[in-house]
Amino acid sequence: MGERLKPSTPYPCEDVRRYYEGMEGLSGDVLMAKLGAVVSPHASLRYKDVGLPLAICFRAHLVWEALKILDAADADHPEASSEVIEIYSQRAVPKLLAGKSDGWNREHLWPRSYGLTRHPSLTDLHNIRPADANVNSSRGNKYYGGCAATSKKCARPANREAAPDTETDSERWAPPFQVRGDVARSLMYMAVSYGSGQKDAAPHLELSDSPSIQGQQKGYIVGGGK
């Protein structure tokens, strides 16, 4: 098990100055609407293959295959890399253990129970990361944050397979410091992409300081990270 290898030559990125052009000075709903227009439309991948014809079942594995590339341990050669990085343990594990009980599975940073009921939000790759199966189960649908000062039981690390700088109590889950910025951006993206600006009947996601499953709200994110 190793750590992610950093690329020697960065991949081409969007020009941030052009990508966010026209958003200077905007705020509130106007800014959210503008951001929503920038990140849409969405391409939906299949998540399950139960009861589908064989030809369609092939597409059901696209989410798994995408994670093997996007979270490859060797960022210089993601397709050739034999391992992925688990988000909560920050360990490199074999791609071949995908979906295994002793391997890794697909972690929804914004939990499915908080409003992810249909495509495309259910399979949006900005919200899905590889995670140790046991650690993923331990996190469940807890919202992100450090243990409350009043917590009677705070586990550090959050799970025996999780990174040392994680922690959890009965309601909160703190991911590793180095990915907290990534997690925060993912939650913001989900709120922008699938919030009140949606025109269909899908649940509208919302970030909140008092999250609730019924309201499809997700709240809190501990500070730090990159």
C-alpha positions in Angstrom: 0.0 0.0 0.0 1.5 3.3 -1.0 0.7 7.0 -1.4 -0.5 8.8 -4.5 2.3 9.6 -6.9 2.3 13.3 -7.9 2.3 14.0 -11.7 5.6 15.4 -13.1 3.7 17.2 -15.8 0.3 18.7 -14.8 -2.7 18.0 -17.0 -4.1 21.0 -19.0 -6.6 22.9 -16.8 -9.4 25.4 -17.5 -8.4 29.0 -17.6 -10.0 30.1 -14.3 -10.1 33.7 -15.4 -12.3 32.7 -18.4 -14.2 29.9 -16.7 -15.6 32.3 -14.0 -15.9 35.3 -16.3 -18.8 37.6 -15.6 -19.2 36.5 -12.0 -17.3 39.4 -10.3 -19.5 41.2 -7.8 -22.3 38.7 -7.9 -23.8 37.1 -4.8 -26.7 35.1 -3.4 -29.2 33.5 -5.8 -27.8 35.4 -8.8 -24.3 34.0 -8.2 -25.7 30.5 -7.6 -27.7 30.7 -10.9 -24.6 31.8 -12.8 -22.5 29.0 -11.3 -25.2 26.5 -12.1 -25.2 27.6 -15.8 -21.4 27.1 -16.0 -21.4 23.6 -14.6 -24.4 22.3 -16.5 -25.5 20.2 -18.4 -24.7 16.9 -16.8 -23.8 13.5 -18.4 -25.4 10.7 -16.5 -23.8 7.3 -15.9 -25.6 4.1 -14.9 -25.2 3.0 -11.3 -26.9 -0.4 -11.1 -27.2 -3.3 -13.6 -30.0 -5.2 -11.8 -32.5 -6.6 -14.3 -30.8 -4.9 -17.3 -30.0 -6.5 -20.7 -26.3 -7.6 -21.1 -25.6 -4.8 -23.6 -26.8 -2.2 -21.1 -25.1 -3.9 -18.1 -21.8 -2.9 -19.6 -22.5 0.7 -19.1 -23.4 0.0 -15.4 -19.7 -0.4 -14.7 -18.8 3.1 -16.0 -18.8 4.6 -12.6 -16.4 2.0 -11.3 -14.1 2.4 -14.3 -14.2 6.2 -14.0 -13.1 6.1 -10.4 -10.2 3.8 -11.3 -8.9 6.6 -13.6 -9.9 9.7 -11.6 -8.5 8.4 -8.3 -5.6 6.4 -9.6 -2.6 6.2 -7.3 -0.3 7.0 -10.2 -1.6 10.4 -11.5 0.9 10.4 -14.4 -0.3 7.1 -15.8 -3.9 6.6 -14.4 -4.9 3.9 -16.9 -1.8 1.9 -16.2 -1.9 2.4 -12.5 -3.0 -0.8 -10.6 -4.2 1.1 -7.5 -6.6 3.8 -6.4 -6.5 6.1 -3.4 -9.2 5.7 -0.8 -10.5 9.1 0.4 -10.8 8.4 4.1 -7.8 6.2 4.6 -5.6 7.9 2.0 -4.2 4.4 1.2 -3.4 3.1 -2.2 -5.3 -0.2 -2.8 -5.6 -2.5 -5.8 -8.2 -1.6 -8.4 -9.1 -5.3 -8.6 -10.7 -5.0 -5.1 -13.5 -2.8 -6.4 -16.8 -3.8 -4.9 -15.2 -6.5 -2.6 -16.2 -6.7 1.1 -12.5 -6.5 2.0 -11.8 -3.9 -0.7 -13.1 -0.5 -1.7 -16.5 0.8 -2.8 -18.2 4.0 -4.0 -18.6 6.7 -1.4 -21.1 9.4 -2.0 -19.7 12.5 -0.2 -23.2 14.0 -0.2 -25.0 10.9 1.1 -27.7 9.3 -1.1 -30.2 9.6 1.8 -29.9 13.4 1.6 -31.8 13.7 -1.7 -29.8 11.7 -4.3 -32.7 9.7 -5.6 -32.1 9.8 -9.4 -29.8 10.5 -12.2 -27.8 12.6 -12.8 -27.1 13.6 -9.1 -26.8 10.0 -8.0 -23.9 9.2 -10.4 -22.2 12.6 -10.6 -18.5 11.8 -10.4 -17.8 15.1 -8.5 -19.5 13.5 -5.6 -18.2 9.9 -5.7 -14.8 8.7 -4.4 -13.3 5.3 -3.6 -13.4 4.4 0.1 -12.5 1.4 2.2 -15.8 -0.6 2.4 -15.6 -0.8 6.2 -14.8 2.9 6.6 -17.6 3.9 4.2 -20.1 1.9 6.3 -18.8 3.5 9.4 -19.3 7.0 8.0 -22.9 6.2 6.8 -24.7 9.4 6.3 -23.1 11.5 9.1 -22.5 15.1 8.1 -18.9 16.4 8.0 -17.4 18.1 11.0 -15.2 17.5 14.0 -16.5 16.0 17.2 -18.8 18.4 19.2 -17.4 19.7 22.4 -20.3 18.0 24.2 -19.7 14.6 22.6 -19.5 11.9 25.2 -17.7 9.6 22.7 -15.3 10.8 20.0 -13.4 8.2 18.1 -9.9 9.2 16.8 -9.3 7.9 14.2 -12.8 7.6 13.0 -12.3 4.0 12.1 -9.3 1.6 12.5 -8.9 1.6 8.7 -9.2 5.4 8.5 -6.4 8.0 8.4 -5.0 9.1 11.8 -6.4 12.7 11.5 -10.0 11.6 11.1 -12.6 11.6 13.9 -16.3 10.9 14.5 -19.0 11.0 17.1 -22.7 10.0 16.9 -23.5 12.7 14.2 -20.3 14.0 12.7 -17.5 12.7 10.6 -14.2 14.5 10.0 -12.3 13.4 6.9 -8.4 13.6 6.6 -7.1 17.1 6.6 -5.6 16.9 3.2 -8.9 16.2 1.5 -11.2 18.5 3.5 -10.9 21.2 0.8 -11.8 18.7 -1.9 -14.9 17.5 0.2 -16.0 21.1 0.7 -15.8 21.9 -3.0 -17.7 18.8 -3.8 -20.5 19.7 -1.4 -20.6 23.2 -2.8 -20.8 21.8 -6.4 -23.7 19.6 -5.5 -25.6 22.4 -3.9 -25.0 24.6 -7.0 -25.8 21.9 -9.6 -28.8 20.3 -7.9 -30.2 23.1 -5.8 -33.3 25.3 -6.2 -32.3 26.2 -9.8 -33.3 22.7 -11.1 -36.2 22.7 -13.5 -37.2 19.1 -13.0 -38.9 17.4 -10.1 -35.8 16.0 -8.5 -35.1 16.9 -4.9 -33.3 20.2 -4.5 -30.1 19.9 -2.5 -29.2 22.6 0.0 -26.2 23.3 2.3 -27.4 24.2 5.8 -26.1 24.8 9.4 -28.9 22.5 10.6 -29.0 19.6 8.1 -31.9 17.3 7.7 -32.6 14.3 5.6 -36.2 15.3 4.9 -35.1 18.6 3.5 -32.3 17.1 1.4 -29.9 19.4 3.4 -26.2 18.7 4.1 -24.4 20.9 6.6 -21.0 21.7 8.1 -17.6 21.0 6.8 -14.5 21.2 9.1 -11.9 23.8 8.1 -8.5 23.2 6.8 -7.2 21.2 3.8 -6.0 22.5 0.5 
